Amino acid sequence: MHIVAVRFLRAFWVKNPDSEQPLKSWVDEAKKASWSQPAQIKEQYRSASILKNKCVVFNVKGNDYRLVASIAYHYQAVYVKFIGTHKEYDAIDAETVEMEV
């Protein structure tokens, strides 16, 4: 998979150093993946939540952080739409959130 907007993850782990290694691991695993349907993501990440609009919520660092991504299966692309704490995640609509530039 090609990951779009990795820079947002980098900016996040600079502010939250304890998230750096778990996010780097997620990036590495996602890059090696070739998901073609949501079930494949659930096989790899049992705690992931599949939402409408091809969005997926990943739990990072034991659910300390949440990562929302939109998956374009046909293009093998993952677009990072949100990364934040569990509390920050609770304040957004994961199906419509967009990363603020």
C-alpha positions, 0 to 999 in steps of 0.5 A: 500500500502507498501511504499518503500524508505520512508527514502528519504522522511524523508531526504527531510523533514529534509532539507525542514521542511515545507514539513514534515507534508504534506509528513507524511500525504501523507505517511499515506494516501498511506499506507491506500490505496489499489489502483488497477488501476490509476483511483483510485489514481485520485479519491483520488488525483485529481491533480495527473498526471498518466504517462507511466510505472505506474508512478504517480506524486503527488503534495505536499503542494499545488504544492510546491513539487512534488513526483514521484512514481512507483506503482506496483498495483499487489504487492500493493507497491509504490516506491518513485522515486523522491521528490523535488521542482517544479523547480527541478521537471522541470529539470528531466524526471519524466518517467525515474527518479530514486532516487539517493542513 
